[in-house]
């Protein structure tokens, strides 16, 4: 299999906790041809979408230790057509530059892309949860998305809860997430001015029901093809309500509750239908807070906590998809002339 990881810069990988490098290492260890590239390295020449890639040199000794692999792996620099790959795995940090998806649109019929481009288009921000039908709010907290400051201030004032969560629509890694106390409603306008900005090009924000138990952390669940494959509890530091590891949170082992299993069963089929085959969902007290589809992390930490290797399941899935696509191609070459002949016969009649 020929697979390209479209990811953040290799130099910024932190081997100890990085998920992407574990999937790269697994693919290389299986003997697959592996390349990595970055959004800035995409180009078009002679109407062909291409990328300047680092290609893992074949035949080198591959260390079983991730840190050693990161330090010692050898690459060749090559410009390659994107259609040459059997699979392209998008592992970019949000927010997404839509031009990147335009580059990939030209090869989507020839190459398996994970996650699906249309799925990423509709789910690369926090509004996606609104499409996961839940009128009774059993799984999804009451959520408001707007840049209308008067409306949001009114929502806060009329809320029956003592506090709500405010966060930027396109944020990630816990950046910009704050708790708004109803008792401090006088400060709401100032905060909304800061988050939204002025003028017609203001930023959208999310104002969301505060879910009880948030101060104790959240659950990161990794979903593969609509099914949960692993989970961990992220615990915030004493001086912060954010549980993201990059914001100083720690992780502990976690077994899914019955409510969390019901949540996964509720949203899993839609994730798979939308081509969001590898996703990370953040859950508090059985309610879905966010869906992460660009570059969800957690593999390294879930592996350590449970003595598993989730990267094996991910690469298994990609191998199976690629094998299925390859088996269909010869059949298409056989059957398409028959279809063409039938269409001609219909035209003559």
C-alpha positions in Angstrom: 0.0 0.0 0.0 1.2 3.5 -0.8 0.0 6.0 1.9 0.6 9.7 2.4 0.1 11.4 5.7 -0.9 15.0 5.1 0.0 16.4 8.5 1.5 19.2 10.6 5.3 19.7 10.2 7.4 16.7 11.1 9.7 19.0 13.2 6.8 19.8 15.5 6.0 16.1 16.3 6.4 15.3 20.0 7.0 11.5 19.9 6.0 10.7 23.5 2.4 11.6 23.0 1.8 12.0 19.2 -0.8 9.8 17.6 0.2 10.4 14.0 3.7 9.1 14.4 2.4 5.9 15.8 0.2 5.3 12.7 3.2 6.2 10.5 5.4 3.8 12.4 2.8 1.0 12.1 2.5 1.5 8.3 6.2 1.5 7.8 6.7 -1.5 10.0 4.2 -3.4 7.8 6.3 -2.7 4.8 4.0 -0.1 3.2 5.4 2.8 1.2 4.9 5.8 3.4 5.3 9.6 2.6 4.5 12.6 4.7 3.8 16.1 3.6 2.3 19.4 4.8 -0.4 21.7 3.4 2.2 24.2 2.4 3.8 21.6 0.1 0.8 21.0 -2.2 1.1 22.2 -5.7 -0.3 21.8 -9.2 1.7 21.2 -12.3 0.3 20.4 -15.8 -3.1 20.3 -14.1 -1.9 17.5 -11.8 -2.2 17.9 -8.0 1.2 17.0 -6.5 3.0 17.4 -3.2 6.6 17.8 -2.1 7.0 14.8 0.2 9.3 13.2 2.6 9.3 9.5 1.6 10.5 6.9 4.1 13.5 5.1 2.6 12.9 1.4 2.0 15.1 -1.2 3.5 16.4 0.8 6.5 16.2 -0.7 10.0 13.0 0.4 11.8 13.3 0.8 15.5 10.4 -0.6 17.6 10.8 2.4 19.9 8.8 5.4 18.7 11.3 8.1 20.0 14.2 6.3 18.3 12.2 5.9 15.1 11.5 9.6 15.0 15.1 10.5 15.5 16.6 8.0 13.1 14.1 7.4 10.3 15.6 8.4 6.9 13.6 10.2 4.1 14.0 11.0 0.5 12.6 14.3 -0.8 10.4 13.8 -3.8 7.6 15.6 -5.7 4.8 13.1 -6.2 1.4 13.2 -7.8 -1.3 12.8 -5.1 -3.1 10.2 -7.3 -0.1 7.9 -6.9 -1.1 7.1 -3.4 -3.6 4.4 -2.5 -4.6 6.4 0.6 -4.1 9.9 2.0 -4.6 10.3 5.7 -5.4 13.9 6.7 -3.8 14.8 10.0 -3.8 18.6 10.0 -4.6 20.8 13.0 -7.7 23.0 12.7 -8.8 25.4 11.5 -8.6 23.9 8.0 -7.7 25.9 4.9 -10.4 25.0 2.4 -7.9 25.3 -0.4 -6.3 22.1 0.9 -9.5 20.2 0.2 -9.6 21.7 -3.3 -6.3 20.1 -4.0 -7.6 16.8 -2.8 -10.9 17.0 -4.7 -9.1 16.2 -7.9 -7.9 12.7 -6.7 -10.8 11.6 -4.5 -12.1 9.2 -7.2 -8.7 7.4 -7.4 -7.5 7.6 -3.8 -9.0 6.7 -0.5 -8.9 9.9 1.7 -9.4 9.7 5.4 -11.4 11.5 6.5 -13.8 12.1 3.6 -13.5 15.6 2.2 -17.2 16.4 2.3 -17.3 15.0 5.9 -14.5 17.3 6.9 -16.1 20.3 5.2 -19.3 19.9 7.3 -17.6 18.8 10.6 -14.4 20.7 10.9 -15.9 23.1 13.4 -18.1 22.7 16.5 -21.4 23.2 14.7 -21.4 19.6 13.5 -23.0 18.4 16.7 -26.1 20.3 15.7 -26.6 17.8 12.9 -26.6 14.8 15.2 -30.4 14.7 15.8 -31.1 14.8 19.5 -34.3 16.9 20.1 -34.6 15.8 23.7 -31.0 16.8 24.4 -30.3 13.4 25.9 -26.8 13.3 24.3 -26.0 16.9 23.2 -26.2 19.9 25.5 -28.3 22.9 24.5 -26.0 24.9 22.2 -26.3 28.3 20.6 -24.0 29.5 17.7 -24.1 33.1 16.7 -22.2 36.3 16.3 -25.2 38.4 17.3 -24.0 39.9 20.6 -27.5 41.1 21.7 -28.9 37.6 21.1 -26.1 35.8 23.0 -26.4 38.3 25.9 -30.1 37.6 26.1 -29.5 33.8 26.0 -27.2 34.1 29.0 -29.5 36.3 30.9 -32.5 34.0 30.3 -30.7 30.8 31.0 -31.9 28.7 33.9 -28.4 27.6 34.6 -26.0 29.4 36.8 -23.2 29.3 34.2 -22.6 28.5 30.5 -19.6 27.7 28.4 -18.3 30.2 25.8 -15.8 29.2 23.2 -14.7 30.2 19.6 -16.4 28.2 16.8 -13.1 27.2 15.2 -10.9 26.8 18.2 -9.1 23.5 19.2 -7.1 22.1 22.0 -9.1 23.9 24.6 -8.0 27.4 23.5 -10.4 30.2 24.3 -12.8 28.0 26.4 -14.2 29.9 29.4 -17.0 29.6 31.9 -19.5 32.5 32.0 -21.2 32.9 35.3 -24.7 34.2 35.2 -24.0 36.4 38.2 -21.4 38.2 36.1 -23.7 39.0 33.3 -22.5 42.6 33.4 -19.2 41.4 31.9 -20.9 39.4 29.1 -20.9 42.3 26.6 -17.2 42.9 27.1 -16.4 39.2 26.6 -18.6 39.0 23.6 -16.9 42.1 22.1 -13.5 40.4 22.6 -14.5 37.0 21.2 -16.6 38.2 18.3 -14.9 41.4 17.4 -16.5 44.3 15.5 -17.9 44.8 12.0 -19.5 42.4 9.5 -16.6 39.9 9.6 -16.9 39.1 13.3 -16.2 35.6 14.6 -18.9 33.1 15.4 -18.9 31.8 19.0 -20.6 29.0 20.8 -22.6 29.5 24.0 -23.4 26.1 25.5 -25.2 24.7 28.5 -22.8 24.0 31.3 -22.7 20.2 31.9 -22.4 19.3 35.5 -19.2 17.4 36.2 -17.2 19.4 33.7 -14.9 20.6 36.6 -13.9 16.9 37.0 -12.7 16.6 33.4 -14.0 15.0 30.2 -13.8 11.7 28.3 -12.0 11.4 25.0 -13.3 8.5 23.0 -11.7 7.5 19.7 -14.1 6.3 17.0 -13.1 4.2 14.1 -15.7 3.5 11.4 -18.5 4.5 13.7 -17.4 2.3 16.7 -15.5 3.2 19.9 -12.1 1.7 20.0 -10.6 3.3 23.1 -11.2 6.0 25.7 -9.5 7.9 28.5 -10.5 10.4 31.1 -8.8 13.8 31.0 -8.5 15.6 34.3 -8.0 19.3 34.5 -5.3 20.9 36.7 -6.4 22.5 39.9 -6.3 26.0 38.5 -8.0 25.4 35.1 -11.4 24.1 34.0 -9.9 22.8 30.7 -8.9 19.1 30.6 -7.0 19.1 27.3 -3.6 17.6 27.8 -2.0 20.6 25.9 -3.7 22.8 28.5 -2.1 21.0 31.4 -4.6 18.2 32.0 -3.6 14.7 33.0 -5.1 11.3 31.9 -6.4 8.3 33.7 -7.8 5.0 32.5 -11.6 4.9 31.7 -14.2 2.3 30.9 -17.2 3.5 28.9 -20.4 3.9 30.9 -23.7 2.6 29.6 -24.7 6.2 28.7 -21.4 6.7 26.8 -22.0 3.5 24.9 -25.5 4.7 24.0 -24.1 8.0 22.9 -21.5 6.2 20.6 -24.3 4.0 19.2 -26.4 7.1 18.5 -23.8 9.1 16.6 -21.5 6.4 15.2 -23.6 5.5 12.2 -23.8 9.2 11.1 -20.0 9.6 11.5 -19.5 6.6 9.3 -22.1 7.8 6.7 -20.3 11.2 6.5 -17.0 9.5 5.9 -15.6 10.5 9.3 -14.0 7.2 9.8 -11.5 8.3 12.4 -12.8 10.8 15.0 -12.3 11.8 18.5 -15.3 12.8 20.6 -15.2 14.7 23.9 -17.9 13.7 26.4 -18.9 15.1 29.8 -21.4 13.3 32.0 -22.7 11.3 29.0 -23.2 14.3 26.8 -21.3 15.1 23.6 -19.3 18.3 23.8 -17.2 18.2 20.6 -16.4 16.0 17.6 -12.8 16.2 16.4 -12.2 15.1 12.8 -9.0 16.8 11.6 -6.3 15.3 13.8 -7.8 13.7 16.9 -5.2 12.6 19.4 -5.2 10.1 22.3 -3.7 7.0 20.8 -0.4 7.1 22.7 -2.0 7.7 26.1 -4.9 5.2 25.6 -2.3 2.7 24.6 -0.2 3.2 27.7 -3.2 3.1 30.0 -4.6 -0.1 28.6 -1.6 -1.8 27.1 -3.0 -1.8 23.6 -1.9 -0.6 20.2 -4.8 1.3 18.6 -2.7 2.2 15.6 -3.0 -1.4 14.5 -6.8 -1.1 14.2 -6.5 2.1 12.2 -4.0 0.8 9.7 -6.0 -2.5 9.4 -9.0 -0.4 8.5 -7.2 1.6 5.8 -5.7 -1.6 4.4 -9.1 -3.2 4.1 -10.6 -0.1 2.3 -7.7 0.0 -0.1 -7.9 -3.7 -0.8 -11.6 -3.4 -1.5 -11.1 -0.5 -3.9 -8.4 -2.3 -5.7 -10.5 -5.5 -6.1 -13.3 -3.4 -7.6 -11.1 -1.7 -10.2 -10.5 -4.8 -12.4 -14.2 -5.6 -12.3 -15.0 -2.1 -13.5 -12.7 -2.6 -16.5 -14.6 -5.8 -17.4 -18.1 -4.5 -16.8 -17.9 -0.9 -18.1 -17.7 -2.0 -21.8 -20.9 -4.1 -21.2 -22.6 -1.0 -19.8 -21.4 1.1 -22.7 -22.8 -1.5 -25.2 -26.1 -1.6 -23.3 -26.3 2.2 -23.4 -25.6 2.2 -27.1 -28.3 -0.5 -27.8 -30.8 1.7 -25.8 -29.9 4.7 -27.9 -30.4 2.8 -31.2 -33.8 1.5 -30.1 
